[in-house]
Amino acid sequence: MNISTALEVLAVTASVAFTAFPLPAHHGRPLAPTGQVGPTEQTVTTNESEPAPQAADGSIKFTVQVESKKKGVVLCALYDEEDKWLGEQVYRRASATVDGGWVTCVFPAVSKNGKYAIAALHDEDGDGQMDKIMGIPQEGYSMSRDAQNKSLVPKWKNAVFAYAGEATEQVGHMKY
C-alpha cells in the first residue's frame, strides 16, 4: 500500500471513529457531584497521578494515561455491540477532566453482562471532535485492552473484553 492510499484509508477510518463523539450533556457546565448521574449520561470522573483503585461492584472503569502537560477532557464511549463499534450509537458515555498523568472514566451500575469495548478521545480543545489534518489525528485516542492496529483504528476484536457484572477495570495509554 502506498502512502497516498494509506492516508486515504486513515482519513476515512479516523473520521468514522472520532467524529461520532457527541459532547456529554454536561459540556460547558460544571459536572454534577461525583456519584450523581443525569438522565442521559453515566458520568463520574477522577483524576490521579497513578491508576485509580479497583472499581466498585457493577461498574466498568477505563483508566488511561495522558501526557501530563496536556489539558482538556477525555470523552469515553462504552460499546456493547460489534456493529456499533466506533459509531454514534453507544451503550454509555463518560468523561473526565484532564489534570494529571492518569484519568479515569467510570461507567457505574452496568447491569448487563456481555462483551464490551471502550473508545476514548482526549479532546484538548473542547469541541467534542477528533481534530485531524489530512485525516491524521491531532488529538490523543485510546481503546480498551490498549488495542492498536496498523490502520490506527483498532477493530472490535482487539478492544473487546468480557464483563460478568463484577468490578472491571481496563487500562490504556493515549496515542498522540
N, C-alpha and C positions, 0 to 999 in steps of 0.2 A: 504494500500500500504506500503510495507516495504521500508527501507532506500535505499537498493540497487536498487529497481525499481524506486524510486523517483529520485535518482541521474541519472539513465539511461534516464528517461524522461526529466529531466532538461538538461542533456548534449545534447540531440537531439534538444530540443526547443531552447536552448541558441545558439547552433551553427547555426541554421536556422536564428534566429533573428539578430545576430550580426556579422556573417562572411560576410554578404551582404553589408556592408557599404564601398563602394568603396571610395577611397580618393577623396576629392574635387579637381577640376582641378588646384587650386592654391597651393596644398600641396607642401611644400618645397620652395615656392616662396612667396614674400610678397603679401598680399591681395591688390586688387585694391582699390582705394579710395572709401569711403562709397558712395553708390548710383550707382557706376559704376559696370556693370554686364557683365560677359564674356558670350560667346556664349553657353556654355554647363552648366552653373550654374546660380543660382539666389542667390547671397550671399551679405548680409550686416551684419556687426557684431557690437555689442555694449557690453560693459562690465560695470556693475554698481554695487554699493553696495546695491541697492534695485531694485525691479522690474521696468522695463522700462515704460515710459509713453505709452498711447494708440497708437496703430499702425495707420499709415496714411490710408486713404480710399483705399480699394482694396488690402490690404496686410494682411498676416497672420503672427503673431508673436508667438514664443514659448519662454517664459522666464522660465528658470529653475535655481533652487538653487543648487549650488555645494559646496562641502567642501572648505572653503575659503583658506586653505593652499595648496590645490592641484593646479597643473598647467596642461598644455596640451591644447587640443582643444575639443569643443563639436561639434560633427557631427550630424546634424539633417536631417531627411528624411520625406517629406510630401507625404502621400499616398492618392490616390483618389479612390481606388477600393479595396474592401474586399479581393478578390482573390490574390491580390499582396501584402497584408499586411506582413510586415517584410521580404519581398523578395528583390531581386536585382533591380527590375523594380520599380522605384519611380517616382512620378509626378514631384517633385522638391527636390533639396538639398540645404542646407545652413550650415554654420559653424560659430563658434565664438571662439576666443581665450579666455582661462580661465585666468582671472586676477581679482579675487574678489569673493564675495559670490553669485552673480547672473550673469547669462549670457543669452543673447537674440539672437536667430536665427530669421531672418526676411526673409519671402518669399514675395517679393514685386510684385505688379501688378498681383495678382491672378484673372483672368477674368472669370473663370468657376465656377458657383455656384454649390453647391452639398455637399456631405458628404466627410470629410477628417479625417485623423488621423496622428499623428506625433510620430515618434520614435527618441530618442536622445541617443547618446553614448558619454561618457566622455572618450575620447581617450588620456590617460595620457602620453603614450609613443610614440604617433605619427605614429603608424604602420597601422592605418585605420581599425583595427580589435578589436573585443572584446577579451581580454585576459581571458583565462579560465584555471582553474586547476581542473582536473577530471570533467569537464563540468560545474563547478561552476564559474559564472562571477567574475572576479577580478577587473573590471573597472565599473564605475557607468553607469546607464542607467535610462531613464525616458520616459514616454509616455504622450501624450495629455490627458487631463482630470485627470492627475495624476493617471492614471489607474494602477491597481495592480491585481494580480491573484495569487492563491495559487501555481501555477506552475512557478511563477516568470516571465512568458512571457504573458503579457495581450492579451486578444482576441480583435479583431476589435471592437466588440460591446461595450467593456469597454473604448476604446480610441476614438471612432468616435465622431465628432461634426459637426454641420451644419454650412455652410458658404453661405451667401447670397450676397456677393460682397462688403460688408462694412468691415471696420477695425475690425479685430478679434484678440483676444489675448488669448492664453492658458498659464497656469502656471503649472509648475511641480517641483518635487524635485528628485534629483538623488538618486537612491538606490545603495548603495555600498555593 
